[in-house]
Amino acid sequence: MDYSHEVEQMCTVAKGVNSGPSPIPQEGKWVRAKQIADISGLTHGVGWCAPQQGACKLTLNVKGGIIEEALIETLGCSGMTQSAAMASEILPGKTILEALNTDLVCDAINVAMRELFLQISYGRTQTAFSEGGLPIGASLEDLGKGMRSQVGTVFGTKAKGARYLELTEGYISRIALDGNSEIIGYEFINFGKFIEAVKKGEEAILALEQARGTYGRFAEAAKYIDPREE
């Protein structure tokens, strides 16, 4: 260790109180984290690329400082999906410090990793007060049935109003309008259920009908429209 001349000439003053770091909540315990291995927790965070053309929702399950599970969901551009594919191989097995300083291919994923590092390091995790945390694989619960991201795609104009294209339930096939042309419900197709049925040998047309559902006062509509065509 090199010291400047000024420091070398100083006398030593004993250090008094040293209470260490403040404890943070981690998986049902209060932990005084001093090294990466002291960090555990499951949390979510969102990142965005520099031109703000896309975003990433990142979910990590960290045990003993090691990323054991990663769920990467992206929105914005086609390249982000390929970046997410690579990140799913890069992240698991790394410490959170390694992951913070690793190129995760997409800027939005890198920013999401930065935001999660802050949350985890300060004990602001979803499992902060859950004894033992959550098992590996818990992030898949975010996807729901059909193992698809919860996506909302809605378009609207002042001249022609709103068009629901995709919501949590799935692909919107028809919108229900009342006598005043106001939206009172919609018909959707759950693609997750549809694909699962086809994989099990169901005829495509029958599988499509089984995956179809409605929301709101759909049956009471005065008019139905295709949001992509009308």
N, C-alpha and C positions, 0 to 999 in steps of 0.2 A: 504494500500500500504506500503510495507516495503522498507526502504531506507538504504543504507549502511552508516556506521559511517562517511565516507568521504563526502558523499553527504549531510548528515544532517548538517555538519559543514560549508557548503558553503553558501555564501550570495546569495540572489535572484537577478538575472539580468533580467530586463523586456524584453519580446519578442517584436521585432519591427514589421516589415512587415510580414503579413500573407495573401498571396493572394489566398490560397486554391489551389485545383487541377486545372490543365489546362483543358479547355473545350474539349470535344470529340464530333465528329459528330454522331448523333443518329436520324435516321428517319427524316431527314430534319431540325434538330435543333442542336444547340451547347449546350451541357449539362456539368455542373460541377458535375460529379458523386461522391457522398460521401457515398452512401450506395447501397446495392444490388437493391433496388427498383428503383433506378435511371437508371438502365440499360435496354435497349431495342435494338432489331435488329434481322435480319435474316442473317445467315451465314452458310458456309459449311467448313468442315475440314476433314483431313484424319489422321487416327491413324494406328499403326501397333503393332503386338504382339512382345514380347521380342526376340523370335527366328526368327522373321521376316518371318514367314510362312503364315501370313494372314494379311489382311488390312480391315479397315472399313472407309467408307465415311459417315460422320454424318452431318445432316442438322438440325439446331435448329431455331425456331422462338420464340424469347423471348420478352415478353411484361411486363414492370414494374418489371423486375427481375425474372419473372416466366416463365418457359419453357411451352409454350402453344402448341407446335407442335414439333414432332421429326420424322425424316426420317432416318432409319438406314439401310445401304446397306453394306453387307460384302462379302469378297472374300478370299478363301484360304482353309478352312476346314469345314467339316459338323457341327462341334460343334458350330462354329460361328453363324450359322443361328439360332440355338436354343437360343444362347445368345442374338442375336438381338431381337428375339421374346420377351424375358424377359425385355430387355432394353426399348422396345416400351411401356411397361406398367410402368416401373420404372421412366422414365424421365419426362413425362408430369405432370405438377403440382408442380414440385420441383423448388426451386430457383437455379440459376446457381452455387451458392456456395454449396448448398446441393448436386447437381448432381456431382460436382467436387470431393466431398468426399464420394460418394456412390459407392459401388462395382457394376459395370455394367456388371459383370459376365465374360466378355471377355476382355483381356488385350488391344486388338486393339481398342475396343470401349472406354475403359478408357482413352487411349492415345488420341483418337479423341476428347473426352470431354475436356481434358486438353488443346489441341490446340485451340478448339473453345472458351474456357473460356478466353484465352489470346486475341483472336481476338475481342470478344465482349467487354471485359473490356477496351480495347484500342480504341474502336470505329472503328475497321477495319472490318466492316460488309458490306454485299451486299447492305443493305438498309441505309447506313450511310447518304446519301444525298437524300433519297426518302421520301417526306413528308408523315407522317403517317405510313411509313413502308409498309409491305405487309400483306394481310389478312391471317388468319389461314387456312392452306390448300395449301398455295403457294408452298410448297416444292414438292407437287405432280406433278407440272409442269416439274420437272427434269426427271420424268419417261416417259413423252411423251404419245402417244396414246398406249392403251393396258396396261397401268399401269405396265410396267416392267422396271427394271434397264437398263441403257445404258451399255451393256457389250460387251467387245471385247475379243475374244479368237482366237489367231492366232499361228500357229506352223510352224517352218521352220528348215530345215537342209541344210548343205552345199552340201550334196550329192543329195538330191531330191527336194530342193527348198521349197517354201512357201505353206502352206495350211490354207486358211481362214476357220474358223470353226463357228464363230459367230461374227457379227458386229452390229452396231446400228440398222440396218433394221431388223435383226433377225437371225435365224438359216440358215447357208449357206448350201444349198443342192447341188449346182454344181458350179464349177469354169470354166470360159471360157478361153481357151488358143488360141493364134494365131498360125501362121505357124512356129514361132520360139519357141513355147511352153512357151511364156510369158503370164502372166495373163492380160486380157483386160476387165474382168467383172466377174460378178457372179450372181447366182440365189439365192434368199433367201425366207424364209417362216417367216412371221410375226406371232409368236405364240400368241401374244396378240389378234390380229384380228381373228386368227383361233379359239381360245377358246371362244371369244365373240360370234362368229357366231354359234358355236356348242351350246352354252348356250341358244341361241335364237331359237333353233330347226332346224338349218340347217344340212343337211346331211354332215357327216364328210368329205367325198371325195370332195364334192362341196365346203365346207368351206375351205378345204386345198388349192384348186385351187384359190379361191378368195383371200386367204392370201399370195399367191405366187407373187413374183415380181422379176425384174432384175435391175442390175446396170451396167453402163459402156457400152461397145460395145459388149454386150452379144450375140446379134444376128449375129455378124460377125465372131464368133469363128470358128476355124478350127477343134477344138476338145473340148469336155466337159468332165470333170472328177468329180467324187465324192470325196471330200477332205478327207473323212473318210475311204474310201475303196481303193482308187487308188494312 
